[in-house]
Amino acid sequence: MKGTIMSKTKYLVMTLMIYLIGQGCASNMVARKSSNITIPDHPRIAVLPFENLSGKEKVGMKITEYFQTLMLMNKHYEIVELGNMYETLRKLRIRSSSLINENQIDSLAKRLKIDFIFTGSVMEYEEYKNQYLGKVPEVSFNCHLIDCRTKNTVWASALNSRGDKGEIIFGLGAVRSADELAKKMVVKTIKKLDKFFKK
């Protein structure tokens, strides 16, 4: 049973990514949520470090901090302070959120007094040269929400976007940096996630 949590999560996320790729890569987001789940009043969430699969240094940390900072401002739930979360991961010797098992989820839930774990993976974080725009960033990541009580993934999302998606004409509206694009994508993801918590 210990190894089934992330395999189920990865299956769901991979399904979303395949669907997203099939729809084209300009700017897409797909999200799925489980039904028949009881959400406690003002739940508490820990944002665990995103896995970095992009090949770019410190990208996983950037996305983690973007989510952490923006989710702190949300009125529907409470976010565990980042330093407290990292210290707890260190004490429990949890080195990767992608390999977390049921016992570790129980330990995190007990120590941090959390209802959900939010984490994911960064797949791409690039800036490509463009003849007209100079640089065109492309970012893709997936994320998922784990219910600490059932150990199930109850919400998952995959998002891919390019900086020239919002271009109107002659470069107007284009996003020129991967960091700026990633922040916009995180905002979009949180808006989708908010609907899960609204009663």
Residue pairs with C-beta under 8 A, 6 or more apart in sequence:
1 102
2 101
2 102
2 103
3 101
5 100
5 101
5 102
5 105
5 146
5 151
5 152
5 153
6 98
6 99
6 100
8 152
8 153
9 144
9 146
9 153
9 156
10 98
12 32
12 144
12 153
12 156
13 120
13 121
13 142
13 144
13 156
13 158
16 30
16 31
16 32
16 142
16 156
16 157
16 158
17 123
17 142
17 158
19 30
19 158
20 28
20 29
20 30
20 158
20 159
20 160
21 160
23 30
25 138
25 140
25 160
25 162
26 161
26 162
26 165
27 160
27 161
27 162
27 165
28 159
28 160
28 161
29 157
29 158
29 159
29 160
29 188
29 189
29 192
30 157
30 158
30 159
31 155
31 156
31 157
31 158
31 192
31 193
32 155
32 156
32 157
33 154
33 155
33 156
33 196
34 152
34 153
34 154
34 155
37 147
37 150
37 154
39 196
39 197
39 199
40 115
42 76
42 77
42 78
43 77
43 78
43 115
43 116
43 197
44 77
44 78
44 79
44 80
44 112
44 113
44 114
44 115
44 116
45 71
45 77
45 78
45 79
45 80
45 114
45 115
45 116
45 117
45 118
45 145
46 79
46 80
46 85
46 108
46 112
46 114
46 116
46 117
46 118
47 64
47 67
47 68
47 71
47 79
47 80
47 82
47 85
47 118
47 119
48 64
48 85
48 89
48 97
48 100
48 117
48 118
48 119
49 60
49 61
49 64
49 89
49 97
49 119
50 60
50 61
50 63
50 64
50 67
50 97
50 119
50 120
50 121
50 122
50 141
50 143
51 60
51 96
51 97
51 98
51 119
51 120
51 121
51 122
52 58
52 59
52 60
52 61
52 121
52 122
53 121
53 122
53 123
54 60
54 122
54 123
54 124
54 125
54 126
56 125
56 126
59 122
59 125
60 121
60 122
62 179
62 182
63 120
63 122
63 141
63 182
63 186
65 82
66 182
66 183
66 186
67 118
67 143
67 186
67 189
67 190
68 79
68 82
70 186
70 187
70 190
71 77
71 79
71 118
71 190
72 79
74 190
74 194
76 194
76 197
76 198
77 116
77 197
80 112
80 114
84 112
85 112
88 108
88 111
88 112
89 95
89 108
91 111
92 104
92 107
92 108
92 111
94 100
94 104
94 108
97 117
97 119
98 119
98 121
100 108
100 117
102 151
105 117
105 146
105 148
105 151
106 148
108 114
108 117
108 148
109 115
109 148
109 149
114 148
115 147
115 148
115 149
116 145
116 146
116 147
116 148
116 154
117 145
117 146
117 148
118 143
118 144
118 145
118 146
118 193
119 143
119 144
119 146
120 141
120 142
120 143
120 144
121 141
121 142
121 143
122 139
122 140
122 141
123 140
123 141
123 142
123 160
124 138
124 139
124 140
124 160
125 139
125 178
125 182
126 137
126 138
126 139
126 178
127 135
127 136
127 137
127 138
127 177
127 178
128 135
128 136
128 137
128 138
129 135
129 136
130 136
130 164
132 170
132 171
133 163
133 164
133 167
133 171
133 174
133 176
134 176
135 163
135 176
135 177
136 162
136 163
136 164
136 174
136 176
137 162
137 163
137 175
137 176
137 177
137 178
137 180
137 181
138 160
138 161
138 162
138 163
138 178
138 181
139 160
139 161
139 178
139 181
139 182
139 185
140 158
140 159
140 160
140 161
141 158
141 159
141 182
141 185
142 156
142 157
142 158
142 159
143 156
143 157
143 189
144 153
144 155
144 156
144 157
145 153
145 154
145 155
145 156
145 193
145 196
146 152
146 153
146 154
147 153
147 154
154 196
155 193
155 196
157 189
157 192
157 193
159 185
159 188
159 189
161 181
161 184
161 185
162 181
163 174
163 175
163 176
163 177
163 178
163 180
163 181
164 174
164 175
165 175
166 173
166 174
166 175
167 173
167 174
175 181
175 184
